[in-house]
């Protein structure tokens, strides 16, 4: 019966030409869901964000990852409650529609999630270029960094065009390799350092409260991979029970790994060295701990992890945009392209990520990603609080706490970037205005 339902869904999708894959019920176990969330969460982000977080948090940067996990834990409460009530492949898009209806608000906030995914792809693509060049002793202040990032995005496009099976096979193998490799680095780094964390010493004069909170905002990006689990609600064996468990276990595993890595880096580099090498911190930390061979291992591992992360993220992003298009919440143009809808959204996703990779550095990309994601996150909590709390049985106190935490860390990040790099704020404001204004106009015209 389940096979027949899946076959019928696949035939319907093929006939409509709107989606490239069907969703097989009961095809994902709890372990599988945890592996998926952990695989997205751990890997590429740790290579890109450790130095960025250390630059803002100073000596307290390992604690920033703990605080980010706490904030993400409160945020996860909303996603667990919504997933239990509305398990589906729609994830964030479905939750927003349930809360706000098919409105410009739903579309704009859902697009914020989509663009935070695109921003993450460009962040990881530039990280790939930065680490790859270290193999040839080439500095990161070169056009080769964005060029390699754009090249990786091109490869990700080709892999996604080939089909889902290759993506799933790559993801399954690389999850174990990524988590295992990072744990080896962290534990070996701690052992070599003799569990001495000079860079992590609590030194208030080197760290401001605002800087720490801004670092927490960036750290949240390292944990946002748990939201991908919500997109598999229609495929998990017992979604009402296991979506929440998978999210919680993934967050715990992610926090342990991130904190161990942060402490390993702090044990092998001074704070000044961490900030100086902020775009390739783990490779720099591997040198004093393991020598040239260890640095090469870390670089090769980083290249593999970032490449796999981009491939998986491109698939998820294009899938979400296709879903929003099917919901008639965003405009769509074929531009002469043939084939299915997700093939078109794949092209749009890759092009947008390439533009960001070319024109923005890692610090700006990370800040933009954090701003867009946290704003979307607040909309999820508010929608649940205002419109779906009774239906889901959610606690108002926890939802309000989640909103307050998000607002505090977002405000700190905006203040810091407003002073140090106002271009980020200008781009974020322009992006928000374009999204909300464009969606209002599009939906108004579509109804007439």
C-alpha positions in Angstrom: 0.0 0.0 0.0 2.8 2.4 1.0 4.7 1.6 -2.2 1.6 2.2 -4.3 1.0 5.6 -2.6 4.6 6.5 -3.3 4.4 5.4 -6.9 1.2 7.3 -7.4 2.7 10.5 -5.9 5.8 10.0 -8.1 3.6 9.7 -11.2 1.6 12.7 -10.3 4.7 14.8 -9.8 6.2 13.6 -13.0 3.0 14.5 -14.9 2.9 18.0 -13.5 6.6 18.5 -14.0 6.9 20.4 -10.8 9.2 18.3 -8.6 12.1 15.9 -9.1 11.6 13.5 -6.3 8.7 11.9 -4.4 8.6 11.4 -0.6 8.5 7.8 0.6 6.7 7.4 3.8 8.5 5.5 6.6 11.7 5.6 4.7 13.8 7.4 7.3 14.6 6.0 10.7 15.5 8.0 13.9 19.2 7.2 13.4 18.9 8.3 9.8 17.2 11.6 10.8 19.9 12.2 13.5 22.6 11.5 10.9 21.1 13.9 8.4 20.7 16.7 10.9 24.2 16.2 12.4 25.7 15.9 8.9 24.3 19.2 7.9 25.2 20.9 11.2 28.7 19.6 11.7 31.4 19.9 9.1 31.5 22.9 6.8 30.3 25.4 9.5 33.1 24.6 11.9 35.7 25.4 9.3 34.1 28.7 8.4 32.8 30.0 11.7 35.4 29.2 14.5 37.6 32.1 13.6 34.7 34.5 12.9 33.2 33.7 16.4 36.6 34.1 18.0 37.1 37.5 16.4 33.9 38.8 18.1 33.9 36.8 21.4 37.7 37.1 22.1 38.8 34.9 25.0 35.3 33.6 25.6 34.8 32.1 22.1 34.4 28.5 23.3 31.6 29.6 25.6 29.9 31.4 22.7 29.3 28.0 21.1 27.7 26.8 24.3 25.5 29.9 24.5 24.6 29.5 20.8 23.5 25.9 21.6 21.3 27.2 24.4 19.6 29.8 22.2 19.2 27.1 19.4 17.7 24.8 22.0 14.9 27.3 22.9 14.4 27.8 19.1 14.2 24.1 18.5 11.3 23.9 20.9 9.1 25.7 18.3 10.2 23.4 15.5 9.6 20.3 17.6 6.1 21.4 18.5 5.2 22.4 14.9 6.8 19.2 13.5 4.8 17.1 15.9 1.6 18.8 14.9 2.2 19.2 11.1 4.8 16.6 10.0 5.4 17.2 6.3 8.1 17.7 3.7 7.3 21.4 3.7 9.2 22.2 6.9 9.6 25.9 7.6 7.4 26.8 4.6 4.5 24.7 6.0 4.9 26.1 9.5 4.7 29.7 8.2 1.7 29.0 6.1 -0.1 27.4 9.0 0.6 30.4 11.1 0.2 33.3 8.6 -1.7 31.8 5.7 -0.8 32.2 2.1 0.3 35.8 2.6 3.2 38.0 1.7 4.4 37.6 5.3 4.6 33.8 4.8 6.4 34.2 1.5 8.9 36.8 2.7 9.9 34.9 5.8 10.1 31.6 3.9 12.4 33.4 1.4 14.5 34.6 4.3 15.1 31.0 5.2 15.9 30.2 1.6 18.3 33.1 1.2 20.0 32.1 4.5 20.7 28.8 2.9 22.1 30.4 -0.2 24.3 32.6 1.9 25.5 29.5 3.7 26.4 28.0 0.4 28.5 31.0 -0.5 30.1 31.0 2.9 31.1 27.4 2.6 32.2 27.9 -1.0 34.6 30.7 0.0 35.9 28.5 2.9 36.6 25.8 0.4 38.7 28.2 -1.7 40.6 29.5 1.4 41.5 26.0 2.6 42.3 24.6 -0.9 44.9 27.4 -1.5 46.7 26.6 1.7 47.9 23.3 0.0 49.9 25.5 -2.3 51.0 28.1 0.3 48.9 30.8 -1.4 47.4 33.5 0.8 43.7 34.1 0.9 43.9 37.7 -0.3 43.6 36.7 -3.9 40.9 36.4 -6.6 41.5 32.6 -6.6 39.4 32.3 -3.4 36.1 33.3 -5.0 37.2 31.6 -8.3 37.6 28.3 -6.5 34.3 28.9 -4.7 32.5 29.5 -7.9 34.1 26.4 -9.4 32.8 24.3 -6.5 29.3 25.7 -7.0 29.5 24.7 -10.6 30.4 21.1 -9.6 27.6 21.1 -7.1 25.2 22.0 -9.9 26.4 19.1 -12.0 26.1 16.6 -9.1 22.6 17.8 -8.4 21.6 17.6 -12.1 22.7 13.9 -12.0 20.1 13.1 -9.4 19.1 12.5 -5.8 20.7 9.0 -5.5 24.2 10.3 -5.9 23.6 13.1 -3.4 22.1 10.7 -0.8 25.0 8.2 -1.3 27.6 10.9 -0.9 25.9 12.3 2.2 25.6 9.0 3.9 29.3 8.2 3.5 30.6 11.7 4.3 28.5 12.2 7.5 30.6 9.5 9.3 33.8 10.8 7.8 33.1 14.4 8.7 32.1 13.8 12.3 34.8 11.2 12.8 37.5 13.4 11.3 36.5 16.5 13.3 36.4 14.5 16.5 39.9 13.1 15.9 41.2 16.6 15.3 39.5 17.9 18.5 40.6 15.1 20.8 44.1 14.9 19.4 44.4 18.7 19.6 43.4 18.6 23.3 45.8 15.8 24.1 48.7 17.6 22.4 47.9 20.8 24.1 47.9 19.1 27.5 44.3 20.4 28.1 45.7 23.9 28.5 43.4 26.6 27.1 45.4 29.8 27.1 43.2 31.4 24.5 40.1 30.5 26.3 41.1 32.1 29.6 38.3 34.3 31.0 39.7 37.7 30.4 36.9 40.3 30.5 39.2 43.1 29.4 39.5 41.4 26.1 35.9 40.6 25.5 32.8 42.9 25.5 29.3 41.8 26.3 28.2 43.0 22.9 31.0 41.2 21.1 30.1 38.0 22.9 26.5 38.3 22.0 27.3 39.0 18.4 29.5 35.9 18.4 26.6 33.9 19.7 24.5 35.2 16.8 27.1 33.9 14.4 27.4 30.6 16.4 23.6 30.0 15.8 24.5 29.5 12.1 26.5 26.5 13.2 23.4 24.8 14.6 20.7 25.8 12.2 21.2 22.6 10.3 18.7 20.9 12.6 15.9 22.7 10.7 16.6 20.3 7.7 15.1 17.5 9.9 11.7 19.2 9.8 11.7 18.9 6.0 11.6 15.1 6.3 8.5 14.9 8.5 6.6 12.9 5.8 9.4 10.4 5.6 10.4 9.6 9.2 9.0 6.4 10.5 7.3 7.9 13.6 7.4 11.6 12.9 5.2 12.7 15.9 7.8 11.1 18.2 11.1 11.0 16.4 11.3 14.5 14.7 11.7 16.1 18.1 14.1 13.4 19.4 16.3 13.7 16.2 16.4 17.5 16.6 17.4 17.3 20.3 20.1 14.6 19.8 21.6 16.5 16.8 21.9 19.7 18.8 23.6 17.8 21.7 26.1 16.1 19.4 26.7 19.4 17.6 27.4 21.3 20.8 29.8 18.6 22.1 31.8 18.6 18.8 31.9 22.4 18.4 33.0 23.0 22.0 35.8 20.3 21.8 37.0 21.9 18.5 37.0 25.4 20.0 38.9 24.2 23.0 41.4 22.3 20.8 42.0 25.5 18.8 42.3 27.6 22.0 44.9 25.1 23.3 47.2 25.4 20.3 46.9 29.0 19.2 46.9 32.4 20.9 43.8 34.6 20.4 45.9 36.8 18.1 46.8 33.8 16.0 43.2 32.6 15.8 41.9 36.0 14.7 44.8 36.4 12.1 43.9 33.0 10.6 40.1 33.4 11.1 39.2 32.0 7.6 41.2 28.9 8.1 41.6 28.5 11.8 41.6 24.7 12.0 44.4 24.4 9.5 46.5 26.9 11.5 45.7 25.1 14.8 46.8 21.8 13.3 50.4 23.0 12.6 51.6 23.4 16.2 49.7 20.3 17.3 50.6 17.9 14.5 53.2 19.6 12.2 53.0 19.8 8.4 51.4 16.4 8.0 48.6 17.3 10.4 48.0 20.6 8.6 47.8 18.8 5.2 45.3 16.3 6.7 43.2 19.0 8.1 43.2 21.0 4.8 42.3 17.9 2.7 39.5 17.0 5.2 38.2 20.6 5.1 38.1 20.6 1.3 36.1 17.3 1.4 33.7 18.5 4.1 33.1 21.9 2.5 32.5 20.4 -0.9 30.0 17.9 0.4 28.3 20.6 2.5 27.8 22.8 -0.6 26.3 19.9 -2.6 23.8 19.0 0.1 22.9 22.6 0.8 22.3 23.4 -2.9 19.9 20.4 -3.1 18.0 21.5 0.0 17.8 25.2 -1.1 16.6 24.4 -4.6 14.0 22.0 -3.2 12.7 24.6 -0.8 12.4 27.3 -3.6 10.6 24.8 -5.8 8.1 24.1 -2.9 7.4 27.8 -2.5 6.8 28.1 -6.2 4.4 25.2 -6.1 2.6 27.0 -3.3 2.3 30.0 -5.7 4.0 32.2 -3.1 6.9 33.3 -5.4 7.1 34.2 -9.0 8.7 31.9 -11.5 10.0 32.3 -15.0 11.4 29.6 -17.2 13.8 31.8 -19.1 13.8 29.3 -22.0 14.8 26.4 -19.8 13.2 23.0 -20.2 12.8 20.3 -17.7 11.3 20.2 -14.2 10.8 23.0 -11.8 13.5 22.0 -9.3 16.0 22.1 -12.2 15.1 25.7 -12.7 15.3 26.6 -9.0 18.6 24.8 -8.9 19.9 27.2 -11.5 18.6 30.2 -9.6 20.1 29.0 -6.4 23.6 28.4 -7.9 23.6 31.8 -9.7 22.7 33.6 -6.5 25.3 31.8 -4.4 28.0 32.5 -7.1 27.2 36.2 -7.0 27.6 36.3 -3.2 30.8 34.3 -3.4 32.3 36.8 -5.8 31.3 40.0 -4.1 31.3 39.3 -0.3 34.0 38.1 2.1 33.5 35.5 4.8 32.7 38.0 7.6 30.0 39.7 5.6 28.5 36.5 4.3 28.3 35.0 7.8 26.7 38.2 9.3 24.1 38.3 6.5 23.3 34.7 7.0 22.9 35.2 10.8 20.7 38.2 10.3 18.3 36.6 7.8 18.1 33.3 9.7 17.4 34.9 13.1 14.7 37.2 11.8 13.0 34.1 10.2 13.4 32.2 13.4 11.6 35.0 15.4 8.7 34.8 12.9 8.4 31.1 13.6 8.2 31.6 17.3 5.7 34.6 17.0 3.5 32.7 14.6 3.3 29.7 16.9 2.7 32.0 19.9 0.0 34.0 18.3 -1.8 31.6 16.0 -1.0 27.9 16.8 -0.2 27.7 20.5 -3.4 26.0 21.5 -3.3 23.6 18.6 0.2 22.5 19.4 0.2 22.7 23.2 3.2 25.0 23.2 4.3 26.9 26.3 4.0 30.7 26.0 6.9 31.2 28.5 9.3 29.1 26.4 8.2 30.8 23.2 8.7 34.3 24.7 12.1 33.3 26.0 13.1 32.1 22.6 12.0 35.4 21.0 13.8 37.5 23.6 17.1 35.5 23.2 16.9 35.9 19.4 16.2 39.6 19.7 19.1 40.2 22.1 21.8 38.4 20.0 20.5 39.9 16.8 20.5 43.4 18.2 24.1 42.9 19.4 25.2 41.7 16.0 23.5 44.6 14.2 25.1 47.1 16.6 28.6 45.6 16.1 28.3 45.4 12.3 26.7 48.8 12.2 29.8 50.3 13.7 32.5 48.1 12.0 30.9 47.3 8.6 27.7 49.2 7.9 27.6 47.8 4.4 26.3 44.5 5.9 23.4 46.5 7.5 22.6 48.3 4.2 22.5 45.1 2.2 20.4 43.4 4.9 17.8 46.3 5.0 17.7 46.5 1.2 17.2 42.7 1.0 14.4 42.8 3.5 12.7 45.7 1.8 12.9 44.0 -1.6 11.5 40.7 -0.2 8.5 42.1 1.7 7.7 44.8 -0.9 8.2 42.4 -3.9 6.0 39.7 -2.3 3.2 42.2 -1.5 3.2 43.4 -5.1 3.4 39.9 -6.6 0.6 38.4 -4.5 -1.6 41.4 -5.1 -1.2 41.1 -8.9 -1.6 37.3 -8.7 -5.0 37.6 -7.1 -6.3 39.9 -9.9 
